[in-house]
Amino acid sequence: MQMEPLSFISDMLRPRSVAVIGASARLGSRGFHIWRAVSASSGIVNIWPVNPKYKYVGETRCYATVDAIPAQIDLAVVAVERRRFPEVIRSLAKKKPRFVLFAPQEEGLLSDKSEIAELLDQAHTLGMRVVGPNSIGFMMPHLGINASYWPKLPSPGNIAVAAHSGMVATSLVDQMQATGLGFACVVDVGLEMDIRLADLVDSFAADRSVRVIALHVEALRDPRRFYSAVRAASELKPIVILHAGGEAGFAADRIASARFDCDAGEDAAFEALCRQAGAIRVKRFEDFCAAVAAFASARRSNGRRTAVIANNAGFAGIAAEAAANNHLLIEGFSTKTTAQLHALRPLARVPNNPLVLGPSATPEQIRDSLEIVLQDPSIDNVLVALAPGPMASCDPTFELLAQSSIKTVKPVAAAWISEQLTASVRQQIASVPDSKLIATRSLEDAATGLGMLVRRNATNNAKRLPFEATRWRLAPEALATLRAICTEALAEGRHTLNALETASFLSAAGFTTVPCRLVRTLEEALDAAAALHYPVALKTVALGMTRRTEAGLVFLHIAGREELTEAWAKLADNLVQGAPLAQPEGILVEKMLDHGPEREFRMSIRYDAVLGPVIEYAAAGLFGRFKGNACSAIPPLPLPEALSLVSSIESAQALDAFRGLPPVNRLLMALALCRLSDLAEALPAIREIRLEPVVPFESQISVLDGSISLYDAPLAPERGFPHLVVEAAPIEDVEPFEPKPGQRFVVRALLEEDFERLKQFIAALSDKSYYLRFHSSVRISDERIAAFCRLDYSREGAWVATETDEHGSERFCAVARWHITEESQTAEFGVVVRDDRQRLGLARRLMHKIETEALEAGQTTLVGYVLNGNAAMDGLMSALGFTIGKAPEHMGSEVNRWSKPLAASGTPIMAP
């Protein structure tokens, strides 16, 4: 995957010289707005208006042509009629600015795909990169740079915004400014035909001045690149994504199609993509603002336990309900806190949570109450509700609350519930420069902000924990069987597997299916039922037929011969009456399993127009029609994510013990979802797999019915898994390796489930080997080892050399890893070999793998940092064609930098 160097985006956002082509003195014109902002920018050294109609724009000399500008141009802002765009690009041929920003046009937004492609081709031919088109620009407040339509820079702060809509971005700026928050960067990417949201996310992630990243997304230009950037950035800082969907339905698709010439995609799939990338996705602008404000406070929540403090009982109750709606817990104070609160403000009632101070409480009493509550170890967050009244004063209450927020690491949110107080509150908060107070105008927004903090904390904690459950993968023999079944169907011109093929497919994939027989006569049906033992079910089998139950083509709970004979007659009649054009293959006689409808589920693979294969898990039957009983995930599906999915729907309660039924093993349900994910990864030709109902029992999961449809597509994945939005681990890339007769190793990719093996391998390294690899004597934590196993294969990779011990267990002998760096097309590597397996060529073998993989990912240089005195590694580097150089100063003089260009032919340079 190609990734822009961070210096590239930094240069774009920090132009030293800007030419505004079409700058105008005419009030209200496109050129007027952009020129007004640029000319007021203190951080831009040279500015040049270009317009043959003027000699001066204001007090600045105006140039008739770009060629007349006396110096080099970093950024050209194009604010002319659309028909003149090609002419303007040609006029830049001599100056060749690095970046061109196409502003919106008065005659309408540019949306013609061929017209945009032609502009991009012209710009790229001249070595220029394009912002937009239809972008109203960007701002860097702390640098005094305003290359946008916005007339005034917002206050500097820690929020970075990238949006498809400039109006959404400016609205967020207005909302945050009202609560005293500032911005590090604001960018409208427009149609992002060249510079992408993902490029900006990578830049924001590396920018230390950015605390929270806010994104507005209408459509995904490059879903894999977007996911990869968001996933990497979310490891460092919170990301909030505003994306309309759900109830918007086809409206979101129409907007995306009109502006971006692409589908918006299914909302559930987009939700899954954001969740698995570690981002917070919201659908409402109000929630967007609340989440951004909460994360901008630079406070982390350690739990859900929340205290509510209010100056009246009515809003205390409303605040408590708002907190509960955001999954926050309102529990009692400790005995010590209760005594301190009572001593502070003796009242007839005992202080409790929610804490109602009354309308006569002074600003100082409210502050002191907050500080007492913050000392309570049983409280993680505080929500303060202040309502205006004749006896209540909000001045200087918010100033005092802001001062208290600096003294604690716990999140404090406060709502003032009155538009009339906004100016006063803003002035109070502004008087406390380092305020960490989350200030909002509504209790719901304040509670939402706290809920987002709790949600991110829970997500981060789940990521850090190593997962000990074992996940098994599809064996090569099973994959061969699955591909053979699909090959036979496609060779016959069929894109739907018949009933017997479906049963064979599912069995080969590791699913437990119901015993069944395909029959064509009543006599065969009676014999089959006797062999299977009653009760049984009858199901019509016909290619492409759906909704068989509604058509009367399914009969269940048949207890004996007479019932079967009667059901057969009714089924035959229903087939003639309800499906006269169907071409039945026969009737399926299935063994009935005893279960209740509350434990019926649906598992499926379906295809999304934007995100490709999507895994769906839902309740089946009647329960599946209720909201909240379905959820989605994007393959590859990690086992912890699958477990979370199993528990996320409302019907998950039916998996617990109830009405005499034993609890269901949720791990088995999660493993079944992972198996579907494996199929989506390994078989690009799968269009849909629908397993319904899936019935969990105490020790197994049974599939009662299923259907499988195919594409005319490859039956094995291409390298890099282009059919998936998230690149999967190359599990089928396994290489045996015998450095000596009888000494057999296997080279394969490092997988998520390798945590325990990797942990044992690192623990077995001698102190010397460990120090030479990790440049430290401090042993790494389980959390970091688990992180090593969770790879984004589009920007990093890891390979292991393994052997099988005398007990048949797999052991790691060597591990190598590479990852993309901030430098342009440069990847960094590390490799280590277990002490008792050194000098067998394992490191050389693994280096070959990571060189090949880094090159295929678009990297041109591979670098590694080796400590002085590591003679074995220095010798390997020299033998492999690496060149020694000086490491960056922050690494110290005891580290050398080894680098090597990767061969352009597609094969890494390997020394003999």
N, C-alpha and C positions, 0 to 999 in steps of 0.2 A: 504494500500500500504506500503510495506516494504521500509524503507529509511535508508541508511547507516549512522551511527553517523559521524559527521564531524571530530571527532578526529581520526577516522579510516583512512580517506583519508589523513588527515594531517600527520599521522604516516607513511603512504606509501610514501609520497613525501619528508619526512625528515628522511631517514634512517641514523642511526648512524654507522651501520656496514653493509658492502656489500661484498658478495662473488661472484666472477665472475667464473662460471663453464665453462671451455673451454677457459680461458684466454690464450693468445698466444703472442709470440714475432715475429711470422711470419707476415711480412708486408702485409697488404691487407686482412688478414683473418678476419672472423667475430669476433673472440676472441681478435684480435689485437685492433680493433677500440673501442670496448666497454671498454677494459682494459685501453687503453690510456686515455679515458675520465674520468673513475672512479679514476684512480691513480692520476690524476691532480686536483681532487676535494678537495678543502680546507675544505669543510663543512662535509666531511665524516670522522669520527674518525678512524675507523678500516676498512681496505680493505684486502681481501685475494684472490689471484688467485688460482684456482683449476685446475690442469692439470697434469696427471701422466707422461707426456712427459718432464716436466721441473722441475728442482730443484729451479730455480729462473726465474722470468719474469722481465727483467730489473734488478733492484736492490732489488726487493721484493721477499722474500721467497715464493715458490710455493708449494701447498699442493697436495698430490696425491689423497686424498679423502676428502670429506666434513667432515667426522667424525674426521679428524686430526686437524681441525680448533680449536683453543684453547678457543673460546668464542661463545656467542650466536650470531646468524645471524638475522638481520632485513630483508634484501632483498637479494635474490639469483637471479642472472642474468644468464640465461641458454643460452650459445652460443655454442652449439654442434650440431652434425648431428641429424636430426629429428628422426631417428630410435632409438636414445639413450634417447629420452625424458622419456619414462617410467622408464628406469633404473635410470635416474637422480632423478626423483621424489622419487623413493624408497630409494635412497641414502640420502635423506633429512629427513628420518623418525626420526632420533634421534635429529637432530638440530632443526627441525621444524621452519624454518623461517616464519615470518608472511606473507611475500609476495614473489611471484616468478614471474619473468619477462622472458617471452619466446621471444628471439630476432629472427629476420628473419633468414632463413637458406639459405646457399649458393646453395643448390640443388633445391630451390624453396619454395614458400610460403606454409605454412600449411593450408589446406582448407578442408580436409576430416572431415565431420561432426562427424562420429563415433569415429575417432581418437581423435578429440578435446574433445568430451564428456568423453572419457575414462580418458584423462589427467586431466580434471576438477574434475572428481569423485575421482581420486587418491589424488589430491591436497586438496580437501575439506575434505576428510577422515582424513588427517593429520592436519587439521585446518589451511591450507594455502590458501591465495587468489591469483588469477592469474591476471597479467597484460598482455594483448595481447590475444592470440599469435600473432606473426608477428609484434611486437612492437619494434621500434628502441629506445625506452626509454623515459626518461623525464629529465628536467632541472629545477633547482630552482636557478636562477642567484644570487639573493641577499643573499642566504645562501651558495653559492659556491658549490652546489651539481650538478653533471653532471653524471647521470647514463644512458648514451645514446651513440649513434654512432657519435653524433656531436663532432668534435674535440675541439671546443672552446665555452665557455659560452657567450651568448649575454650580452649586458649591462643590469643591473637591471632597471626595469621600472614598469609600471602599467598595462601591457597587459598580460592576461592569455589566453593560447591557448590549446585546446584539439582537436585532429584531428584523423581521420581514416587513413590518409596518412601522414607518416613522411615527405615526400618530400614537400607536401603542407605546412606543418608547418615550415620546414626549409626555404622554399622560402619566406614565410611571414616574418620570422626573418630577412632574407637578405634585403628585401625591407624596413622594418621598421628601421633597423640599418643604412641604407643609409640616413635616414632623422633624425637620432639622437634619435630615440625612443627605449625604453628598455622593458624588459619582467619580469613579476613576476613569471610566470611558463609556461613551454612548455611541453605538454604530447602527445605522440603518443599512442593511446589506441589500435592500431592494430585492431583485429577482435572483441574486447570488449566482449569476451565470459563470463567474470566474472565482472571485474571492468568496470562500464559503464560510458558513457559520462555524464549521469544524475548525477552520484555520484560526478564527478568532478565539474559540474555546481553548485551543492549545496555547495561544498567546496569553489569555487571561489566567490560565492555570499556572503559568510560569511567572506571572507578575505579582510580586510580593505586596503591592499596594492594593490588590484586589482581594476582598474577603468573601464576596458572594457573586456568582455569575447568574444573570437573569437573561433568559432567552424567550423570544416570541417566535413560534414556528407555525407556519401555515402549511408547508409541504416539505418533503425531504428530497433534496436533489441527489444526495449520495448517502443513503442510509447507513452503509457500513462505516464510512468515514466519520459520519456524525456520531454513531454509537461509540466508536473507538475513542474519539476525542472526549466525549462526555464521560465515558467510563474512566479514562485516565485522570481527567480533571476532578471528578467527584471523589477520588481518593484523597485529594488535597483540600478541597473546599466545596461548600454546598452549591448545587446548581438547581435553579427553579425554572421550569419550562411551562410557558403558557401556550396551550394548544386547544383550540375549540374542537369539540367532538361530541360523542355520545348522542345527546338529543339533537345536536345540529344536523345529524344525518347527512342527506345528500347536499345540504347547503354548503357544508365544508368542502365537499368534492367539487361543487360548482365553482366555488371561489378559487380553489387550488387549480382547477382546470383552466379557468379564465386567466389567472395571473401567471401560473407556472407551467402550464401545458402538461400537467401530470395529475394523477389521482392523489387525493389526500390520504388514502389508505383507511383501513378499518380502525376505529377508535380503540378497541380492546387490544389490538396488536401494537398500536403506538404506545398505549399505557404500559404494556409489558416491556417494550423496548426501553422506555425511560426507567422503569423500575429495576430492570436487570442491569442497566448502566449505572445505577446508583443515584439517579436524579429524582427530584420532587416534581411531579407533573400536576398542574392545576388546570381547571377549565374556566374558572371565573376570574375576571380581572381583579376583583376585590381580594380573592385568595392570593393572587399573584403579588399584590402589594403587601399583604399581610406577611407572606412568607419571606419576601425580600427584606422587609423591615426587621423581621425577627433574626434572620441570619446576619444582617448588617450589624446587629448589636455585638457580634463577636462573643456571644455567650453560648455555652453548650448545656443541654439539659441531661442530667444523669438519671432521669426517671420520670414517671407519670404523676407522682404525688404533687398536687398543686394546692396552694392556699389562695383563698379569695378574700380580699379586703375591700370593703365598700363603706360609703358614708350613708347608705340607707338600705333597708331590708329588701325593697322591691328589686333594685338592681343587683343586690347580692344574689338573689334567687336566679335572676336572668343570667348573671355571670356564671353561676354554678352549672346551669343547664348548658350554656355555651361551652364550658369546659368539658362536661360529660360528652357532648356531641363530638368533641375532638379527642375522645378516648383518654381524657385526663381524669385522675382520681382525686376526689375531694374527701380526705380523711381527717381525723382529729389531730389536734396539736399534742405535743408531749406535755407531761405534767409541769415541767419547768417553764415551758413557753406559756401555758395557761396562767400560771401564777404571775409571771412577769407582765403579761397583758392586763391582768386584773389589777395589779399594783399601779400600772401606768394610768389606767382609766377605770376606776372602780364603778361598776354598774351593778344593777340588781341581778342581771343574768351572768352566768359563767361564760367567759369568752370561749368561742368555739369556731370551727371552720365550716362555713364562711364566717368571717369576722365582720360584724356590723358595728361600726364605730358611732353611727348616728350623725345627723346633719350638723350638729354643733361641734363636731371634732375639729380641732385646729389643724392647720398644715403641719405644725410640729408634732402633734399627736399622731397624725397619719404617718409621718416619716418614722417616728420612734416605733410605732407598731410594726411597720414594714421591717425595720432593722432587727426587731426581736424575732419576728417570724423567720427571717432569713437565717437566723442562728439555729433554728430547729433542724436537727439532722434528719427528721422524718419528712421534711419538705424539700422538693426539688425545684419548684417553680412558684412564682407568685403572680397573681392577676389582681390588679387594683382597679376598682370601678368607682369613678367620681362623677356624681351627677350634680348639676347646678341647682341652687336653691337660695332662698333668702338668707339662710344662716350659714351656707356652705361657701367657702372661698377656695378657688383653685389657684389663687395667686398668693404666695409663691409655692403652692403645693408641688407642682411639677418640677420646679427647680430643685426642691429638696429631694424629691424622688429620684431625679437624675443624679444628684450627688451621691445618694445612697447606692444607686446601681453600679457606681464605680468601685465601691468597697467590697462587692461580692462577686463570686464567679457564677452565681445562680441567675437564671433569666428572670427579669422583672418586666412585666407588660402592664401598661396603664392606659385606660380609655377615659376620655373626658365627655363623651356623649352629648356634645353640644357644639353646633357649628359656630355659635357666637364666641366660644372660648378659643377658637383655633389660633387667632393672631396672638393672643396672650400666651397660650401654651408654646407656640413656636418660639416666641421671644424668650420664654423661660428656659426652654431646652437649649437654645442657642447660647445662653449665658454659661452653659456647662460644656465646654468644648469636647471633653472626653466622655460624654454621656453614653451609657450602655443601655439606657431605658428604651424599651420597645413601646413607642407611643402611637396610639391609633385613635380614630374618632368613633369606633364602635366596639362594643364588648365582643361581638362575634369575631371581628378581625383580630383582636388581641388574643382571644382563645385559639383562633386558627394559627396564629404565629407561634404560640407556645406548642401547639400540637405538632407543627412542622418540625420544631426543634427536637421534640421527643421522638418523632418518626425517624429523623436522620440518625439520631443517637442509637436507636434500636437497630437500624440497618447497618451502621458501622460496627456495632458490637457483634452482630451476627457474622459479618465478613471476617472479623478478626479470629473468631473461634475455629479451631481445626475441627473437621468433621470426621468422626471415627467409623461411621457405617461403611460397609463395603458395597461397592457398585460393580456389577459385572457387565462386560461389553459383549456384543455379538461376536461369536467366533468366526474365523474365516470360512469354516465349513457351512455355518448357518447362512452367512452372506451369499455363498455360492448357491445354496438351495433357493434362497429368496430371489436372486437374480435369474435363476433358471426358470422359476415359475412365471416371473414377469416377462422374460424373453419369449416363452412359449405363447403367452396370451397376445403379445404385440405382434409376433410373427403371424398369428392368425387374423390380424386386423382388429383385435378386440382391445378396448381400453378399460374394461371392467372385468375383474376376476369373478368367475362363477363361484357357487357356494363351496364346492369341494376345494377349489384352488385357494379360496379365502381361508378355509379351515387349515389347509396345509401351510399356507403362508404364515398364519398366526402361530401355529404350532412350532414352525421352524424359528420364528422370532422369539419364542420363549413364553408365549401366552398360553394359559390353560383354557381350552375350549370345551364346549359341552359335547358329550358323545352324541353322534347323529348319523343318519343314513339318508341318502337321496333315493327316493322311490318314484315309480311312475304308475303303479296300480294300487288298488285298495288291498289286494292280497299281499303285495310287497310291504305295504304300510303296516298291516297287521303283524306280519312276521318281524318287521323291524321293531315295532313297539314291544312285542313279546321279548325280543332279545335285549332291548334296552331297559325293560321293566317299566311298568306304569308308575307314576303319571308321565305323559309325554306331551309334546306340542307339535302341531302341524303348521308349516310355513310354506307358502308358495315361493318358488325360486324362479326368477326371470331377470335377465340382464337389464339393468337400468331402472327396475321397478322400485319406487319409493312409496312410503306411507301405506304399507301393506295392511297394517292394523285397521286404519280408517276404511279401507276398501273391503274389509271382511275376509282377508286372505291369510289371517293368522288365528289359530285356535289354541288356547292354552289350557292346562290342567285337565287333560283328557285322562280319565281314570280307568277306562276299560274298553273292551272290544266294541260294545254297543255305542258308547260315546264316540269312539273313533270313527265308526261307520257313519254315524249321523253327521259328524264334523266334516268327513270327507265329502259327503253329498252336498252340504251347504257350501263348502269351499269351491267345489266344482261349479255350482250355480253362481256364486259370487264372482268367480273368475269370468264367466260368460257375460254376466250382467254389468259388472263394474270395470272390467279390463279386457274388452273384446279384442283389442289389438296386441295384447301381450303375447309373447312367445315363451311360455313357461318351459323350463328345463326339467321340471319335476317338482315333487313335494318333499320337503325336508322333515323328517321325523326326528325330533330332539328329545333327549331326556330332560324332564322338568326338574329344576333345582328348587328346593324349598327356601324361599326368601320373601322379605317384605318389600313393598314399593319404595319405602323410605331409604332403602339401601341399594338403590339402583343409580348408577352413574354413567356418564358419557365421557369417553376419551377419544380425541380425534386429532388428525392432522388436516388442516385446511389451508388453502392457498390465498394469500393476500397480494393484491396487485402491486403493492409497494414493498412490503417486507418479506415476501416469499412464504415459505412454509411456516405455519403457526400451530403451536400445540394448544388444544382447548380441553379444559376439564370442567365438567358441569354435572348438575343433577339431571337425571333422566326422567322421562315420563312427565306426570303432572307437576312434580316439584321443579322440573327444569324450566317451567314457564314463569317462575317467580323471579323478580329482580334480585340480584345479589347471589344467584345460584350458578354463575358461570364466570370463569376467568381464563386468561390466556397467558402463554409464555412463548418466547422466541428460542428455537434451537440454535446451538446446543444448550440443553437444559441441565444445569448442575443439580446434583442430588439435594443440597440444602434448599435450593429454589423450588424443586419439585415438592419437597415436604411442606414448604410454606404454602404452595399452591393447594395441596390437599386440604389444608386447614382453613383456607381463605373464603370458602363459600358457605352460605348459611346452612346448607344441608350437611356440613361436616359434623354437626352435632350428632347426627345419626351414626357416626362411626364409634361413638363412645358406648359403653355398656348401658342398655336400657331395656325395659320390658322383658327381662330375663335373657336378653341376647348378650353374648360376650363382646368385649370391645374388639374393633378391627385393628389389625397391625397397619398403621398408617405408612410405615416404611415400605410395605409391599405395594401400596397404592402409588407411592412416590417412585418406586423402581419401575412400575408399569409405565408411568409417564416418561421416565428416562428412556425406556425401551422405545417408545414412540419417537422420542427425540433422536435416538440412534438411527432409526429407520429413515427419518427425514434427512439426516446427514449423509447416510450411505447410499440412498437411492433417489437421485434427483428426478427420476421418472414418476415418482409418486405424486399424484395430484391431490388425492384425498384418501384418508383412512378414517372410517367412522366405526367405533366400537360402542354399541349401545343395545342393550344395557350391559354394563360391567358390574358384576356383583362381588363385593368383598366378603370373604368368610374369615374365620379366625386365623387360618394358616395359609390361605391361598386367595387369589383373585381370579374369578372365572369370567370369560367373555361369552355372553349368551348369543350375541348376534353381531355381525360386522359386515362392512362393505369396503372394497378397495378399488379405486380408479387410478388410471395411469395417464401420463403424457407420452408423446413421441419424443422422449428425451433420453440422455445417457442413463445407464443403469449403474454406473459407478461415478463418483464425484471427480471433477477435474481438480487439479492442484489449486489450493487456495479456496476451494468450496465456493465458487462464484454463484451457485444457486441459493446460498444462504446469505442473510444480511450480516450475521456474525460468523466469522471464520472459525471452523471447528478444528479440533486436534487431528492431525493426520494419523489416526490409529492404525490404518492399514499399511502404513509405511514402516515395515519391520525388516531389519537386515541382520541375518546371522553373520557372525564374524569369528573366525578361528585363527588367532595369531600363531598358535602352535597346535600340532596334532593332539586331539583329545581335549583341548582347552577351548570351550565354546562360549561365546558371548552373543547377546542379542542387543542391537541398537534400535531404540524406539523412542517415541515422543514421551515427554513427561506429562502426566495426566493429573486431573484434580484429585483422584482417589489415591495418588501416590504419597500422600502426606506421611504416613507412618514409615514407609520405606525410605523416603528422603530424610526423615528425622533420624532413623537408625544409621543411615549412611553418614550424615554430618557428625553424629555422636561418635562414630568409629574413626573419624579422622584424628591423626595425632595432633598434638598442640602445634607442632611446626607446620604441618600441612594446612591446618585450619588458619593459622596466622598468615601464611603466604597467600591463601585464597581470599580471606575476608579482611585482611589488613588490620586485624584487631584480635586480641586474645579473649575478648568477651564473647561467650557463646550466644548465638542468636536465639530468640524466643520462638515458642511454638507458633505464635501469631505470624511471625515473619516467614517461617517455614511454610505455613499454610498459604500465605500470600504468594510465595514462589510457585506454588502449584496452581494458582488461579491465573491463568495466562490469557492475554488478548493476543491471539495468534496472528492478528493482522499487523501488530507492531512489535512483537517479541516472540521468542520461541525457546524451547529447552529440550535437550535430548539426553538420554541416559544409556549407558552400557550396563547390561544386567547379566547375571548368571543364576543358575538354579542350584541351590545347596542340596545336601544329602537328604533333607526332609521334603524336598520338592518345592520349597519356598523360593520366591524370586528375591534376589539381593542386588542392590545397586553397587556398581564398581567404579563408575565415573559419571560425572554430570557436567554438561556444558550449557550455557545460556547466552542469548543475545537479545538486545533490545534497541529500538530506535532512540537516538539522542536528539538534543536540541540543535545540533549542528546539521547542516544541509546534507541529506543523503548519507549520513554517517551512523553506523551501528556500533555499539560497544559489546564486548563479549567477556565471559569468564569461564574458566574450566578448572576442574579439580578431579584428581584420581585418588581412590582409596590407597593407603600406603602399601598394602600387600598386593596391589594389582598394578603398580607402576612399572614402567619400562616394557609394556606389552603392546604399545601402539594404540591404546584406547583414546588418549587425548587427541592424537592425530586423526583418528577416525571420527571423533565427535566434532573436531574443528572443521573437517570436510563437510559435515552435515550443516553446521551453522553458517558456514560460508555460502553454501548453496542456497540455503533458506533466506539469508539476508539479501543476497543478490536478487532472488526472485521477488522479494518485497520492495525492490526499487532502490536498495542501498548501493552505493558505489565504493564506500570505504569501510573497513572493519578495524576497530581500535580496541586495545586492551591495556590495562595498567598493571604493571608487574613491579613488585618490590625488589630493590637491590638485593643481591645475594641469592635470588631464586635462579640458580644456574640451570636447572632442568627446564624451567619455563623459557628462559632466555634462549637455550639451545633449540627448543621446539619452535619458537618464534622465528629464529634465523632460518631453520630448515624449511619452514612453510612460506618463506618469502616476505616476512614482515620486516619493517624498518624501524629502528629504535629512534626515539626523539625525546624531547623534554615534556614532562607532564605539566598540567596547569599548576600555578603557584600554590593554590589552596590545598593541593595534595601533598606538598612538601617535596624536598629534594631527594628523598629516599625512594621515590616512585618514578619509573620510566614509562613512557608511552610508546607502545608498539602499534604500528599501523600498516595497513596493506590495502592497495586498490584491488577491487574485485573485477575479474575479467569481464569485459563488455560482451564477449561471445556467449555468455550465459553459463560458463563453467569456471569455478574458482581456480585461481592459480595454485597448484599443488606442487610442492617440491618432491622430487623422487625420493 
